[in-house]
Amino acid sequence: MQFTNNEIATYLFCAQLAQTKTTPLTIIEWNTVVKSLSEQKMQPEVLFKITPSELLKALTKATEAQKIKIVKKIAARQKLGISMLELKEIVHQGYGIMFRAQMPISLKKLTQNFIPAFFYYVGDTTILSHPILGVVGARDANADELSQTAEIAKKAVSNGVVIISGGAKGVDTTAVEASLENGGKAIVFPAEGLAKWVKKSTIRNYISNGQLLLMSAQRLDAPFSGSYAMQRNKFIHAPSNAVLVTSSKISGKKLSGTWEGVLENIKHQWSPLFVLGNSEGVEKLKVDGNAKQFSSFEEIFKQSDSTKMKTQSEIDEKIVSLVQLAIAKGMEKEVIEKKFLEISAKYYKNYEGSRLDNQRTLQDSLAQEQLEMKL
């Protein structure tokens, strides 16, 4: 795997490096840096040699407080010069690194502040292009809930649907194992680094068979992190076509990871929610109208198709309104057609080189910046 200078810079300034006490840039700080550099037609590779005074001037999108923190962090990391060595070692160990430009459009449903600069991964990344069912639930789900989860995961296999979960005990593990053991595919975002996972022979076999993809924004040897466990919930909800909530408590004085992830999904409308069982969280989701009882995969993907048709309809309406405006302004039919073709040709010429296998589009401003920066 070859890395560009921009990718090496991204890693150096954003990675949790074990060999140093220096602090990496946060997602918000990195976004600020990328936006500032992009505005001035500069790319991240300039960060290797940029001086503190030059960087202060370049950080046009940062607040004064942010500038101080960013300059301090970048200056400290500039002295290390170890990013390329660590990247080579990571690849040598069989891991990959997915930078933002390689992330599928499904992950880019997340807002700017949620997308990490990169993910560590091991396994077949094309699994992300399949229809996906996110599965979340409590570690202490009852036997009936776990049994139903396993049955749905088995049906997912016959429907060509991938299971995505956080890999925790209980619901997560039940869904993933049921899929893999029946020849299906799964994606897991563990709450710890990937090194612990790949030590298991069964995990390595599923990875070798092309059935399992592991992804994490944590460094490879990172221990379990409760805060990251809460953070990675969004990586399960966002790329899913739908999310199944099998069992959940409602957060009280003690936060429920499942419930907090569900609330984030509802707030940002990442994926439709379906439920099974009768836990307090499941009942509340149904009563509030935020989730439907799971019935079949046909229902889920019929809903997905309906959403796509609605989106296409909205696009058609916007195009029609623009044509009507052009006619009202006195433009001839031939002129309108020519202008439409010119704009289309220019758009696809500018962005064709950045359209990867997943055919991601410029859905939002962050995606556009990432493509321009070729991160």
N, C-alpha and C positions, 0 to 999 in steps of 0.2 A: 504494500500500500504506500503510495507516494503522497506526500503532503505539500501543499503550497505554502509560501511564506506567510500568507494571510492566516492559514489554518494553524501554522506553528505559533504565530503571534497570539491567536485566539486561545490556544492551549496554554501558552506561557502565562498569560495574564488572567485567565479564568479558572485554571485547574487547581484543585486542592493537592498541592505537591507535598509529598511526605517528607522530603529531604530538607525542608526549609520551614522557618517560622513565619515567613512572609505571608500576607493575606491576599487571596485572590479578589478580583473585582466581583461584585454581586451582579445578578442579572440586570437590575435597574442601572447600575453603573456602566456595565458593558453596553447596554442599549444606548445610553447617553453618549458614550464614546463613539459608537458606530454611527449614530445620527450626526454627530458633530463632524466627524471625518468625512462622511458622505457629502455633507453640505459644501465641503471645500474640495471635493473631488480627490480625496485622499483615501487610502486603504490601510487596514490594520498593520501591515508590515512596517509602516513608518514608526510605529511605537517602539521598535527595537532601538532606534537611535535618537528619537525626538528628545529635545532638552526640556526640562521642567518649564522654562519660560515659554518655549514654543507651544508646549502642550496646553498651558494656561490660556494662551490666545486661541488655540484651536477648539477648546471645549465650549463652543458657543451655545450648546443645548444644556449645559450644566448650571446648577445654582452655585453660588460662591462656596457654600459648605461642601457640595459635591466635588467641586474642583480641587479643593485641598486634599480630600480623601483619595480621589482618583490619581492625582499627581504623585502623592506619597506611595501608593500601592504600585504604580507603574515604575517609578524610579527604583523601588526595592527589587522588583522582579527583573528589571533590565540587567542587573548585576549577576543574575544567576546563570543564564546561558545554558540551561539544562533541558529545555523543552524538547529539543530534537532527539536527544539521547533517550529521554523517557518515552517519547512517542515510538521510537524504534523498538524499545524493549517491550512495550505494550503489544505491538504488532507481532513481535517475535514469540510472545506468549500465546498468540492465537486470538487476541481480542481485536475489535475494530473500534473506530471512533466516528460517530455520525455528527458532522457539523450541521449547522442550521440549513444550509443550502441543500443538503441531502435528505432532510426530514420530509416525510410525506405531508401532503396538504391536510390530512386528517389531524396531525399533531398541531398544525398551524391554525386550528380552530381556537387554540389558546391565545389569549391576548399577549402583547409584547412582554409584559412583566412576568409571565409564567414560563416562557420558553427558555430553557438553559442554552448556553452557548454551544454545548455539545452533549452527546450521550456516549458512554462506553457501551459496547454491545458484544455479544457472541451469539452466533447463529445466523440464520437466513433472514435478511431484512425484507425480502420480498413478501414475507408472511404479512407484513403491514398492509399490503395491497389487497388482501382478501376481505370479504365481509367479516365484521368483527362484533362479537357479543362480549361486552364487559360484564364481569361477574364480581359482585362485592357482597360482603356479609360478615356476620360476627364469627369470632373464633369459637364461641361456645354455642353455635347453632345446634338445635336438637336433631335427633336421628332422622326424623321425618323430613325436615328441611334439607338435610344433607343428602338424603336419598333422592329427593325431587331434583336437587341441584345436579346430581350425577346423571339422572335420566335426561335432563335438558342438555347437558354437555354431550352426552352420547348422540342425541338427536342433532346437535350442532354439527357433528362430524358428518352425518349423512346428508346434511344440507350445505356442506362446504363452508361452514362458518367457523372462524377461529375464536378461541376463548382467550380473553386478556384479563389478567388479575394481578394482585399484589404479592401473591405467593405466600400469604400468611396461613397459619393453621386454620382448620375449619372449612368454611365455604370456599375460600380461594383454592386451597390445595385439592379439595374434592373435585371442583370443576376442572382444574388443569389435568389432574391425574386421569379422570374419566375420559377426557378428550384424547390425551396422548396414548392411553392404554388401548383405545379403540381406533388407533391409526389417524387421529386428527392432529391439528396444529394448535399451538398456544404461544402466547406472549406473556412474559412475566416481568414486572418491575419490582424487584426485591427492595426491602427496606434497608438492606446492607449491601456492601460491595459485591461484585460478581465473583471474586476469587473463591469465596466460601461455597458458592453454588456449584462451580465447575469441578470441585473436588469430588463430587458424587458421581459414581460411574453411570447410574441410570440417567442423570442429567446429561452427561457427555454423550451417551448413546442417542438420546433424543435429539440433541444438537447435531450430531453427525448424520442422523437420518433426515435432517431438514425439517423436523417437526417443531422444534422449540427455538424461540428467540428470547434472550435475556437482555434487558436494557436497564441502565442506571446512570444517574447524574452524579452519584457518589464515586469517590475514588475506589479503585478495585479492591483494596484491602480494608475498606471502611467497615467498622462494626455496626450493629443495628442502631438505628437512630429513630427515636420516636418522632422528632420534628420532621425528619425526612419522610417517614412513613405517612405523615399527614400531607406533606407536600406532594408526594408522588401519586396521590389519589387522582389528581387532575390528569395525569398521564394515562390513567385507565379510562376515565370518563370521556375525555376529548376525542380520542381516535376511534371510539366505538360507534357502530351504527345504532346500537341500543345498549342499555345497561340493565342487567337483572339484579335486583336487590332481594337477596334471599332471606336475610334476617338482620335486624338492626335495632339497637337501643336508640333512644333519643338523648342527645347530649344534655347533661345537667351540670353539676359541679365538675364531674369528670367527663371530658370530651370523648365522644365516640368517633373513631376514625371513619367508620362506614358512614355514619350520619353526617359528619362534617363534609365528607366528599360529595354526598348526595346533595346537600344544601348548596355547595359550590356549583354543581351541575345545574341545579334549578335556577340559580342566579344568572349563570352565563348561557344557559340553554345549549349546552354542548351536544347532548344526546337524549333521546326519549327514554323514560324510565318504565320498567316493568317489574312486577313484584310477585313473590310467592310466599306462602306461610302466613302467619298471623301475629308476628312480633309487633311490639308497640310502634316501631318506626314504619313498618310496612302498612299497618292500619292507618297511621296518620297520613302517609303519602296518598293512600286511596281516598280518604275522607276529604283531603284538601284538593283533590283532583290533579295531583302532580305525578301520578303513576297509574298504569293500568295493570290488571291481573294478567300474568303471562298465560297465553293460550297456545300460540304456535309461532313458528318461525315465518310462516306465510303472512301472519298479521304484521310482524315487525318489518319485513321487507316490502310489504305492500305499502306500509306507512312511509318507508324510505323513498319508494318510487313516487308516492304522492307528493312528498316534499320536493323532489327533483322537478316534477311537473309544475308545481306551483312556482318554483324558482324560474323555470323556463318561461312560464306565462308572464311573470313580472318583467323579465328581460324583453320579451316580445312587446309588451305594453310600452316600455321605455323607448324601444326602437321606433315603434309606430308614432309615439308622441313627437320624437325628433324629426321624423319624416314629415309629419303634419306641420310642424313649425317651419321647416324648410320650404314647404309648399306655400304656406301663408306668407313667407318672406319673398315669394316670387321666384324661387329656384326651379329650374326645369328638371324633368325626370332624369334626363341624361346626366346633368350636372350632379344631382343627388347620388345617382348610382356610381359615378366616377369618384366622387369624394368618399363614399363609403368604402369602395375598393382600395383607394389610396391609403386611407387610415388603417384598414385591416392589414394591408400588406406591410405597412410601416411597423405596426404593432408586432406582427409575427416575425418580422425580420429582426427587430430589436431583441426579442425575447426567446426566439426559437432555440438559441444555444444554451439557454438556461433551463429548458424544459427537460427534466430527467425522465426516467422510465415511468415514474408515477404521474407524469403529465401535470405537475402542480401548476397552478395558476397564480397570478398576483392578486390573491384574495384580500390582502390588507397591506397597509403601509410597511409593516415589518417585513413581510415577504418580499416586497419590492426592494427594500434596502438590502436585504440579504442577497438577492440576486445581483444587484448592482455591485455590491462589495465582493461577490463571488466567494463568500465565506464557506 
